[in-house]
């Protein structure tokens, strides 16, 4: 291996690591606030990229039907509770947010010729279609089990992940798609040539991380999420609704995952099952950070990206095995220097 090859591998590793960092941060955030190990995080990467590809091909993405279906199911669940408790105002509010808004989005998408629109508008439409799936998914799958054990929530996450993967196959088919780059061109630094999309990935990832930091540190909703993560009971006593915190957390996680998919699709082909592996690598990065530290999760993500990149050069057939195997010594190390804590504590 000479210097030029090492620089290329390092560039690929940093690019992948930037995407894994965003997913790892989202996983840490979701776990801290809701105790959910959000395995389906990677599916939002695939859904975002494939929805964008569908819009660019002039087709109505299947994401529209999933959005409407989840919205209708959420209204039915809220309606049952509202009728039982005789609180019809809550039913009207639920119908407005969970059904009328998705219907408006679906009508907007169906009425536009998205394939003729500029790329920034297509990106915005993809976000409008996929990001609302996050809070709807929380309402349908996780909110009824908010007080369940972490193991139960993990089993639900695995089931949701497989369901979303199957629906992805149904909606988008087995083919892999690539979307056009955000911009063309490249930057040459000595022996290293960096294409524009790589700069977009690293730059947008850095900006999103800074925005997340400012959101949690400076905004009222961010502070509410931090309070919920630190002490759910105390946050509830202070008037912070944990249901709102859960939906907001899943909204932010869906936004991160979807935008990551839009950034990643011009670099590598994305298919219905690509999100599974990408999500698992983000999970490995989060585990390296202890599922509790945002900076360590980001560092772990960069390490995973570099390890994957250099492994593909030295042992391409085993690169996935190498990446996922590093979780074993980390877990063993943590088990030696940590004590068992019951979940009720």
N, C-alpha and C positions, 0 to 999 in steps of 0.2 A: 504494500500500500504506500503510495507516494503522497505528497502534501496536497495535490489537487484533488485526489480521490477522498482524502480525509476531510477536506473542506466541503466537498459536495455532500458527503455523508452527514457532516455536522449541520449543514444547511437543512437537509431533509429531516434530521432529528429535531432541530429547533422548530421547524414548521409543524411537524406532527406533535411535538411537545407543547406548542402553543394551543393547539386544539384540545389535547388531553388536559391541559391546565384549566381551560374553561370548563370542561366537563367535570373535572375533579372538584373545582370550586363549587359548582352547582350541587354535586353529590354531598359535599361537606355541609353546605347550607341547608339542603333538604333534610339531611339526617339530624342536624343540630336543632332544627325547629320542630320537626314532626316525628323524629325517630324512625323515619322510613329510609331504608337503603334502596335508593331509587334506581334499580337496575334498568328500567326502560328509558333512562336518560339518553342513551345512544340512539334509541328509535327516533327521537326528535331530530337527530342529525340526518338520518335517512329520510324521514318524512319531509324535512325542509328542502333537501336537495331534490328529491323526486317530485315534490309539488312544484318546485321551480321548473324542472324539466318538463312536467306536464303542461304548465302554462306556456312555456316557450314553444311547445309543439302544437299549440292551438287546441288542446283537449281540456275538458273539465276534470280537474284532479279528483280522485276518489276521496281525498281528504275532506271535500265538501260534505259528502254523505256521512262520514264519521263525525264531523263537527255537528251536523244536524241531529244525528242519532244520539250522541252523548248529551246534547242539549235537551232533547225531548225526554230522555231517561232521567236527567237531573230534575226536570220540571215534575215528572211523575213522582219521584221520590220526595221532593219538597212538597208537592201537593198532598200526598198522603199524610205527611206530618202536619201541614197547615190545617187540613180538614179535621184531623184528630184533635188538634189543640184549638180549633176554631179561630185561627189567625189568617184570614183570607188575604190580608194585606201582604203577608210574606209570600203567599202564592203568586200574587200579581207581580211582586218584585222579582221573584224567581223566573217567572215567565218572560219578563222583560229582558233580564240579563242572559238567561240560559237558552232562550228560544228566539226571541225577536232579534237580538243582536246577531246570532249565527245566521238567521234567515236573511238579514240585511247584507251580511258579508257574502253569503252564497249568491244572492241576487246581483250584487255588484260584480262578482267574478263571472257569473253566467252572462251578464249583459255587456261585458267588455271583450274585445278581441285582444287578449293578453299578449299573443305572439307578436303583435305589431307595436306594443308599447315599449318605451325605453327600459333599459336594464334596471335602473333604480326603482321604477314603478313596479316592475315584476318582483323585485326583492321585497318591496313593501306589501304587495298582494300575497306573497308566500308567507310572510310573517303574520298577516291578518288571518290567514287560513289555519296555520299550524299552532301558533302560540296560544290561542284560546283553548286548545285541547288540554293544556296543562291544568288550569283550575277545574275544568270539567272532569278530567280524569281523577283529580283529588276528590271532588264531590261524589262521584259515582263509586269509586273503588276504595278510597282510603278514609274519607270522613266518617262513614258508618263504623269503622274499626279504629277510630282515633285512640281509644284507650286500650287496644289490644297489645300483646307483647311484641317485642322487636322481631322475634322469630315468626310470629303470625304475619306481621307486616312484610317481612322478607319473602314469605311464601306467596303473598298476594302480589308482590312486585315481580316475582318470577312468572306468575300466571299472566299478569298484565303484559310483561315483555313478550311472552310467546304469542299472546293474542294480537298485540300490535304487529308482530312480525308476520303472522298469518294474514292479517288484514292488509299489510303492505304488499304481500304477494298477490292478494286478490285485487287490490286497487291499481298497482303499478306494474305487475307482471314480473317475470324472472330476470329481465334484461337489466344491465347496468347502464347508467347514464352519466355523462359529463356535461356540465353547463359552461357557457362562455366565461372567460376570465373577466374580472371587474375592469381591468385595463391591460393593454398590451405593453410590451417593452421589457427592458431589463436594466440592471445596474451592475457595472463591472467594478470590482474592487481587487486589483492585483490579478491573481489567478482565479478568483472566484467571481462567477457570474450569477447574479440573483435576479430571478424573474419577478415581474411586477406583482403577480398574485401572491408570491411568498411574502413580499413586503406588506401586502394587504392583510394576510393572515396574522403575521407577527404584530403589525401596527394596530389592527382592530382588537386583537387579543389584549394587548397592553392597555388600550383605551378602555375596553370593557372591564378589565381588572380595576383600573383607577375609578371608573364610574361606580362599580360595586362598592369599593372602599368608601367613596363619598356618600353613596346611598345609605350604607350602614352607619356611618359616623355622623352625618349631617342632617338626615331627613327623619321626620317623625315616624314614618312607616318602617324605615330601617332600624331605628332604635326599638320599635315595638317588636320586630323580628328578633333582634338581639336579646331583648328581655325574655321573650318566649323561649329562646334557645337556652338561656341561662337558668331559668326557673319557670316552668310552665304554670305551676300552681300560683306562684307569686304574681306572674303576669296576668293570670285570670282574676286574681283578687284586686289588681290595680285597674281592672276594667278593659284589659286588652283581650279581645275575642280570639281564642286560639283557632277557631274556624277561619276567620279572616286571615290570620297569620299563615295558616296552611295553604289557602288558596293563593295568597300573594307569593308565597315561596315557590309554589308549583308554577305560577305564571312566570316568575323570573327564571326558573330552571328551564322551562319550555322556550323562553326567549333566547337564553344562552345556547341551548342545544340546536334550535332551528337556525340561528345565525351562524353557528359553527358549521352546520351542514352546508349553508350557502357559501361559506368561505372555502370549505374543503372540496366541494364538488368540482370546481375547475381544475383541481390538482390531480384527483384520482377518481376513477369511476365509482359511482355509488349505486348499490342495488338494495333490494328490500331487506337483506340480511346483513348488510355492512354495518349498520348501527349496533348490532349485537357485539361485534368484536371491538369497535371503537368505544362503546360504553364500558366494556370490561376493562379496557386499558385505562380509561379514566378512573374506574373503580380501583384498579391496582395503584394508580397514583394517589388516590385518596387514602388508601390503606397505608401506603408509605408515609403519609402525613398524619396517620393516626385517626382519621375520620373526625378530626376536631380542630385542625390548624389550617387556615387558608394559606399562609406562606409556605408551610411544609408540603402541602398538597401541590402547590405550584412547582416547587423544587422537584418533588417526586415525579410530576408530569414531564418536566424537561428531561429528567433522568430516564424515564421510560421511553421517551421519544428518541433520545440518543442511543440507548441500548438497542432498541428495535432497529434503528438505522444501521448501526455498525454490525449487528447480528445478521442483517440481511446480506452483508458483504462476506462475512466469514462463514456463516452457516445459514444460508437462506431457507433451507428446508426446516430448520428448527427455530426460526426467529420467534414465532408465536410461543413455542414451548419455553424458550429462554425468558421471554417477557413475563409470562404468567408464573414461571417457577420462582422468580425472585420474591414472590409474596410469601413463600414458605419460610425462609430464614427470618423474614421480618416478623411474621407472626410468632415464630418460636422465640425470637429475641424479646418480643413484648410479653409473651407469656412468662418468661423467666423473671421479669422485673416489674410485674404488675400483680395486684391481688384481685381475687374474684369479688365482684360486687353484684348483689342481687338487684334485679331491675327495680324493685320497689324502693330501694335506697336512692 
